[in-house]
Amino acid sequence: MTMTVMRDGRQTLSTARAAQELELRTGECELATQLGVVRTVPAGTAGRPGSGGPPGRLRVPAEEIVRLRAEPDFPEALRARLRTVTTNEAAALMGIGPGRALRLTRAGCVSPVRFYVNRFGAVVWLYLASEISDFADREPELLQGNTPAAMRVMLTNGQDWRGRQWRSRRVAQLMGRTDDPWESAAVIAAVLPPEERASVVEEPLERALLRGLRPTLASVITATPAARESYERALAAEEFDEVLWYRVNLSRALETARREDPGRVRPAPAGRTDRSLDLRNSPSWMPRPRSLSRQS
């Protein structure tokens, strides 16, 4: 294995090299790092709090590769943990019709782990096969019989929790990677529409800092304007209650950042441009936002 020795003496691999060693496709390895199935560390100094730039690329410790390769049934068992399915494939796993599976996912019964935009510009949500199976075992009454009244009302009113469930999950993943208050604020700001973000962050220097620290929410290929529009829509909160939730949490995160690291926001030196200027799943079927508070 080709490795890099970090300043603290740890040996690490790039995620691309780690994917080869773990016999995973690039997308599988990316998902594995997001889910914590493959443990990562920040690359170099770019991801360190106070470094003045966005979090750097992740690297995989060499011992993590050794650990995963030593697990029983490698690599099949690892790939099985990362297997994703579409709504139709999820329906087949649960033994129900595609229409019912779509209603369950729209109601937020299972959180998507990623998405892509198809050639028609439509967002296709993907779910962990293991979580689909767990849901079917945990809530068998929702797979047959009458749909609960509250769920029927929700769906009749056009509610669709797939996007907000994915955003909630992605924010929680990114928040768990950093203890830096400004980076945490940037994560929350990333899922707010621009006009909402600007109304919360009124100070231009703070907006510039959060823009420089903005994380990558998703790696999705968009070949057409329609696909790009669908992609951008999937990243941003839309419904009033979700937008309000992130606005409140961004305000709190900013208060913390201003208190803990007030010197981070400052004008660039003359002649230089500085670019660095409980969401939780509910029981049963009704979803709630995950908590944005960092876990100790």
C-alpha positions as CSV (number, residue, x, y, z in Angstrom):
1,M,0.0,0.0,0.0
2,T,1.2,3.5,-0.8
3,M,0.8,5.5,2.4
4,T,1.4,9.0,3.8
5,V,2.9,9.5,7.2
6,M,1.0,12.3,9.1
7,R,2.6,14.7,11.5
8,D,1.5,12.6,14.4
9,G,3.2,9.5,12.9
10,R,0.0,7.9,11.7
11,Q,0.1,6.1,8.3
12,T,-2.9,7.0,6.1
13,L,-4.1,6.4,2.5
14,S,-6.2,8.6,0.2
15,T,-9.8,7.6,-0.1
16,A,-9.2,6.5,-3.7
17,R,-6.4,4.2,-2.6
18,A,-8.5,3.0,0.3
19,A,-11.3,2.1,-2.1
20,Q,-8.9,-0.1,-4.1
21,E,-7.5,-1.8,-1.0
22,L,-11.1,-2.5,0.3
23,E,-12.3,-3.6,-3.2
24,L,-15.0,-0.9,-3.3
25,R,-16.2,1.3,-6.1
26,T,-15.6,5.0,-5.6
27,G,-19.2,5.7,-4.8
28,E,-19.3,2.8,-2.3
29,C,-16.2,4.1,-0.5
30,E,-17.6,7.7,-0.4
31,L,-20.8,6.4,1.2
32,A,-18.7,4.2,3.6
33,T,-16.8,7.3,4.9
34,Q,-20.1,9.3,5.2
35,L,-21.7,6.5,7.3
36,G,-18.7,5.9,9.4
37,V,-18.3,2.3,8.1
38,V,-14.8,3.3,7.1
39,R,-13.1,5.6,9.6
40,T,-11.3,8.7,8.3
41,V,-9.1,11.5,9.6
42,P,-8.6,15.0,8.1
43,A,-5.8,15.3,5.5
44,G,-2.9,17.6,6.5
45,T,-3.8,20.8,8.3
46,A,-6.6,21.9,6.1
47,G,-9.2,20.2,8.2
48,R,-7.9,21.5,11.5
49,P,-10.0,24.0,13.5
50,G,-8.7,27.5,12.9
51,S,-6.8,26.7,9.7
52,G,-8.6,29.4,7.8
53,G,-10.0,27.3,5.0
54,P,-12.6,24.6,4.3
55,P,-12.1,21.2,5.7
56,G,-9.5,19.3,3.7
57,R,-9.9,15.9,2.0
58,L,-10.2,12.9,4.2
59,R,-7.7,10.1,4.6
60,V,-8.1,6.6,5.8
61,P,-5.8,5.3,8.6
62,A,-3.8,2.2,7.5
63,E,-5.0,0.3,10.5
64,E,-8.6,0.8,9.4
65,I,-7.8,-1.0,6.1
66,V,-6.2,-3.9,8.1
67,R,-9.2,-4.1,10.4
68,L,-11.8,-4.2,7.6
69,R,-9.9,-6.6,5.5
70,A,-9.7,-9.0,8.5
71,E,-13.4,-9.1,9.0
72,P,-15.3,-12.3,8.1
73,D,-16.5,-12.6,4.5
74,F,-14.5,-9.6,3.2
75,P,-15.3,-7.9,0.9
76,E,-18.8,-9.3,0.3
77,A,-19.9,-8.5,3.9
78,L,-18.6,-4.9,3.6
79,R,-20.3,-4.4,0.3
80,A,-23.6,-5.7,1.7
81,R,-23.5,-3.1,4.4
82,L,-23.2,-0.4,1.7
83,R,-25.8,-1.8,-0.7
84,T,-28.3,0.9,-1.7
85,V,-31.7,0.4,-3.4
86,T,-34.2,2.5,-5.2
87,T,-37.8,2.8,-4.1
88,N,-38.9,0.0,-6.5
89,E,-36.0,-2.2,-5.2
90,A,-37.0,-1.4,-1.7
91,A,-40.6,-2.5,-2.4
92,A,-39.3,-5.8,-3.6
93,L,-37.3,-6.2,-0.4
94,M,-40.3,-5.5,1.7
95,G,-42.7,-7.6,-0.4
96,I,-45.0,-4.7,-1.2
97,G,-46.1,-2.8,-4.2
98,P,-44.0,0.2,-5.5
99,G,-46.9,2.6,-4.8
100,R,-47.0,1.7,-1.1
101,A,-43.2,1.8,-0.8
102,L,-43.3,5.3,-2.3
103,R,-45.9,6.5,0.2
104,L,-43.8,5.1,3.1
105,T,-40.6,6.8,1.9
106,R,-42.4,10.1,1.3
107,A,-43.7,9.9,4.8
108,G,-40.2,9.6,6.1
109,C,-40.3,6.1,7.4
110,V,-36.8,5.4,6.0
111,S,-34.1,8.1,5.5
112,P,-32.3,8.2,2.1
113,V,-28.5,8.0,2.2
114,R,-27.8,9.5,-1.2
115,F,-29.4,10.5,-4.5
116,Y,-28.7,11.1,-8.1
117,V,-30.5,13.0,-10.9
118,N,-31.7,11.0,-13.8
119,R,-31.7,12.1,-17.5
120,F,-35.2,13.5,-17.1
121,G,-34.0,15.8,-14.3
122,A,-35.8,13.9,-11.6
123,V,-34.2,13.2,-8.2
124,V,-33.8,9.5,-7.5
125,W,-33.4,8.7,-3.8
126,L,-31.4,5.7,-2.6
127,Y,-31.7,3.8,0.7
128,L,-29.6,1.4,2.5
129,A,-30.9,-2.1,1.9
130,S,-30.2,-3.1,5.5
131,E,-32.3,-0.2,6.8
132,I,-35.1,-1.1,4.5
133,S,-35.1,-4.7,5.9
134,D,-34.8,-3.4,9.5
135,F,-37.8,-1.1,8.9
136,A,-39.9,-4.0,7.5
137,D,-39.1,-6.2,10.5
138,R,-39.7,-3.3,12.9
139,E,-43.0,-2.0,11.5
140,P,-44.8,-4.9,9.7
141,E,-48.2,-3.3,10.3
142,L,-47.3,-0.5,7.9
143,L,-46.6,-2.9,5.1
144,Q,-50.2,-4.1,4.8
145,G,-53.7,-2.9,5.8
146,N,-54.9,0.6,6.1
147,T,-52.5,3.5,6.2
148,P,-52.5,5.4,9.5
149,A,-54.8,8.4,9.4
150,A,-52.1,10.9,10.3
151,M,-49.9,9.6,7.5
152,R,-52.8,9.8,5.0
153,V,-53.4,13.4,5.9
154,M,-49.7,14.2,5.5
155,L,-49.5,12.6,2.1
156,T,-52.8,14.1,0.9
157,N,-51.4,17.5,1.8
158,G,-48.4,16.8,-0.5
159,Q,-45.8,16.4,2.2
160,D,-42.6,14.6,1.1
161,W,-40.0,14.0,3.8
162,R,-37.4,12.4,1.6
163,G,-35.3,15.5,1.0
164,R,-35.5,16.7,4.5
165,Q,-34.6,13.3,5.9
166,W,-31.5,13.2,3.6
167,R,-30.5,16.7,4.6
168,S,-30.9,15.9,8.3
169,R,-28.7,12.9,7.9
170,R,-26.0,14.7,5.9
171,V,-25.9,17.6,8.3
172,A,-25.5,15.2,11.3
173,Q,-22.7,13.4,9.5
174,L,-20.8,16.6,8.7
175,M,-21.4,18.1,12.2
176,G,-19.9,15.0,13.7
177,R,-16.6,15.6,11.8
178,T,-15.8,18.9,13.3
179,D,-15.4,20.6,16.7
180,D,-14.7,24.0,15.1
181,P,-17.6,26.4,15.8
182,W,-17.4,28.2,12.4
183,E,-17.2,25.0,10.4
184,S,-20.3,23.8,12.4
185,A,-22.2,26.9,11.5
186,A,-21.1,26.5,7.8
187,V,-22.6,23.0,7.8
188,I,-26.0,24.3,8.9
189,A,-25.8,27.3,6.6
190,A,-25.2,25.0,3.6
191,V,-28.8,23.7,3.6
192,L,-30.5,27.1,3.9
193,P,-31.6,28.9,0.7
194,P,-29.4,31.9,-0.1
195,E,-31.9,34.5,0.9
196,E,-32.6,32.8,4.2
197,R,-28.9,32.4,4.9
198,A,-28.3,36.1,4.2
199,S,-31.1,37.2,6.5
200,V,-29.6,35.2,9.4
201,V,-26.0,36.1,8.7
202,E,-26.2,39.9,8.2
203,E,-22.4,40.6,8.6
204,P,-20.7,40.4,5.1
205,L,-17.4,39.1,6.6
206,E,-19.2,36.3,8.4
207,R,-21.1,35.4,5.2
208,A,-17.7,35.3,3.4
209,L,-16.2,33.0,6.1
210,L,-19.1,30.6,6.0
211,R,-19.0,30.5,2.2
212,G,-15.3,29.6,2.3
213,L,-16.0,26.9,4.8
214,R,-19.1,25.4,3.0
215,P,-18.8,21.6,2.9
216,T,-19.6,19.4,0.0
217,L,-23.1,18.0,0.7
218,A,-23.3,15.6,-2.3
219,S,-21.2,14.6,-5.3
220,V,-23.8,14.4,-8.1
221,I,-23.2,14.7,-11.9
222,T,-25.6,17.2,-13.5
223,A,-25.3,17.3,-17.3
224,T,-28.3,19.6,-18.0
225,P,-29.7,22.8,-16.6
226,A,-32.8,20.9,-15.5
227,A,-30.6,18.4,-13.6
228,R,-28.6,21.1,-12.0
229,E,-31.8,22.8,-10.8
230,S,-33.1,19.5,-9.3
231,Y,-29.8,19.0,-7.6
232,E,-29.7,22.5,-6.1
233,R,-33.3,22.0,-4.9
234,A,-32.4,18.7,-3.2
235,L,-29.7,20.5,-1.2
236,A,-31.8,23.3,0.2
237,A,-34.6,23.2,2.8
238,E,-37.9,24.2,1.4
239,E,-40.8,23.8,3.8
240,F,-41.4,26.5,6.3
241,D,-40.9,24.4,9.4
242,E,-37.6,22.9,8.1
243,V,-36.3,26.3,7.1
244,L,-37.2,27.7,10.5
245,W,-35.4,24.8,12.2
246,Y,-32.2,25.5,10.4
247,R,-32.5,29.3,10.9
248,V,-32.8,28.9,14.6
249,N,-29.9,26.4,14.8
250,L,-27.7,28.6,12.6
251,S,-28.4,31.6,14.8
252,R,-27.3,29.5,17.8
253,A,-24.2,28.2,16.0
254,L,-23.2,31.7,15.1
255,E,-23.6,32.9,18.7
256,T,-21.3,30.0,19.8
257,A,-18.7,30.8,17.1
258,R,-18.6,34.5,17.9
259,R,-18.1,33.7,21.5
260,E,-15.5,30.9,21.1
261,D,-13.5,32.3,18.2
262,P,-14.2,36.0,17.7
263,G,-10.9,36.6,15.9
264,R,-11.7,34.3,13.0
265,V,-13.7,37.0,11.2
266,R,-11.6,39.9,10.1
267,P,-10.9,41.8,6.9
268,A,-8.3,40.5,4.6
269,P,-4.9,42.4,4.5
270,A,-4.7,45.3,2.0
271,G,-4.1,44.0,-1.5
272,R,-5.1,40.4,-0.7
273,T,-8.4,38.6,-1.2
274,D,-9.1,36.1,1.6
275,R,-11.5,33.4,0.4
276,S,-11.8,31.8,3.8
277,L,-13.4,34.8,4.9
278,D,-32.2,16.7,18.0
279,L,-32.8,16.1,14.5
280,R,-33.7,12.5,15.5
281,N,-35.8,9.8,13.8
282,S,-39.0,9.4,15.7
283,P,-40.4,6.1,16.7
284,S,-42.9,4.4,14.4
285,W,-43.6,6.2,11.2
286,M,-43.8,9.9,12.0
287,P,-40.3,11.5,11.4
288,R,-38.8,14.4,13.3
289,P,-35.7,16.4,12.6
290,R,-32.4,15.1,14.1
291,S,-30.8,17.1,16.8
292,L,-28.1,19.4,15.6
293,S,-26.3,19.4,18.9
294,R,-22.8,17.8,18.7
295,Q,-22.5,14.6,20.6
296,S,-19.9,14.5,23.4
